[in-house]
Amino acid sequence: MAAVEPVVGEPAAVADLGEKRALLVADVHAGIEIGLRYERGVELESRAAERRDRLCSLIDETGVDRLVVLGDLAHRVGAPEGEERAELETLVAAVTDRVPMTLIEGNHDAGVAEAFADDIDVIDPRGGVLRGNGGGPHGSGVAVLHGHTRPDPALRSADVVCMGHEHPQVRLEDAVGGSRTERAWLRGPLKPSVFDDDADSGPKDGADPPSDGPELIVFPAFNERSGGTWINVEGGSFLAPFLPEGLDAGDAYLLDGTRLGDFRRI
């Protein structure tokens, strides 16, 4: 059985691939401060160096053989250029000086694969399966996708499916009405009908036995400024075309490992 274990206190996990191990992160959104400047006129001091150093430190501390980004390595939708491209070049160079890098194409990664074709391996947005060499044909094991599309039906036999895109977060309130926002993990059994190509509006009939599908792990965003999906707020809207209907049950966890229980009841 494939194993994916979160790194305590971090929005990252280590996948055991047999002879190899990979560090998985999602939604790095490199260049977010540059994007916010152009998109919204918001001026924020860049944290690019801090995020890069944190990512490289995680690679070093976990002793992995590869970094896998579950989509949205870049922030701006479109081919990277100017300051954003420079930030990406520095980030990719820092990572690949340590380990090979794999990117599952996200909805923000248009042009990234082409721009860095000589530096990173790329997996189609509908997903693939990680193996000892970091990638390969479909089959059982650790499946990866971004989450803005339905997964490839061939991933149905995976032990676990890892995705990003949602940036799950929870709002926690105290006894006196104060509140805070925390990034969170979401884990639960994925309905097999999620993999049906003709399922346009969610799984059919809601009758799939939960145990028949792989475990789904929705990763928190690596970028702390990228916002996200409120998974415990009434009216919160999921982004993936198969969530939340594709989960019969799912538990939320904070980065420190605290289990919050069923995300629908938090």
Disulfide bonds with the S-S distance in Angstrom:
none
